Amino acid sequence: MGVDPSRVGDLEHHQHAMTPPGPMVVETRAPRHIYRLLPGERCAVPPKTAHYVHGEADGACKFLIVQGVGVYDFVAVGG
């Protein structure tokens, strides 16, 4: 999945782990935390934790979502 730099970052939640091929940022809410990920690094966002993913300096980025069995569970938060 890629994120275009012009895309407005909507909060969402789903169970996943990400492995970016380039610099990216994952911002979570409740608890609030900012992860800066370099190539080959990953993080796990707990289920139902709202988060925003973007490239460093709001640039483009690519990442992989890995989740358990079932339908892709994108859930928009707010707005």
C-alpha positions in Angstrom: 0.0 0.0 0.0 1.4 3.4 -0.8 0.6 6.9 0.6 0.7 9.8 -1.8 2.1 13.0 -0.3 -1.0 14.9 -1.3 -3.3 12.5 0.5 -4.9 13.9 3.6 -4.1 11.5 6.5 -7.3 10.1 7.9 -7.1 8.3 11.3 -8.0 4.6 11.1 -7.6 1.4 13.0 -7.0 -2.3 12.2 -4.7 -5.0 13.4 -1.4 -5.0 11.5 2.4 -4.8 11.4 4.2 -2.7 8.9 7.6 -3.1 7.1 8.5 0.0 5.1 10.9 0.1 2.2 11.7 3.8 3.0 11.6 6.4 5.8 8.1 6.7 7.2 6.2 7.8 10.3 3.4 6.1 12.2 1.5 8.3 14.7 -0.8 6.7 17.1 -3.5 8.1 19.4 -4.6 6.8 22.8 -1.8 6.2 23.6 -0.1 9.0 21.6 3.2 7.9 20.2 5.3 8.7 17.1 7.4 5.9 15.4 10.0 6.9 12.8 10.8 3.8 10.8 13.8 3.3 8.6 14.1 0.7 5.8 13.7 -2.8 7.2 12.2 -1.6 10.6 8.7 -2.4 11.7 6.2 -1.7 14.3 3.0 -3.2 15.6 0.0 -1.1 16.3 -2.4 -2.7 18.8 -5.9 -3.5 17.5 -8.4 -0.6 17.7 -5.6 2.0 18.1 -6.2 4.9 15.8 -3.1 5.8 13.7 -1.9 7.9 10.8 0.8 6.7 8.4 2.9 9.1 6.2 6.3 9.4 4.6 8.9 11.4 6.5 8.5 15.1 5.9 5.0 14.3 4.6 6.5 12.6 1.5 5.3 9.4 -0.2 5.9 6.0 1.4 5.1 2.3 0.9 4.4 -0.3 3.5 3.0 -3.7 4.0 -0.1 -4.4 6.2 -0.1 -7.9 7.8 -3.1 -9.0 9.8 -4.8 -12.2 10.9 -7.5 -14.2 9.0 -10.5 -12.3 7.7 -11.6 -9.4 5.7 -9.3 -6.3 5.5 -10.6 -4.3 8.4 -10.0 -0.6 7.6 -12.2 1.5 10.0 -12.2 5.3 9.5 -12.1 7.2 12.8 -13.8 10.5 13.4 -14.6 13.1 10.7 
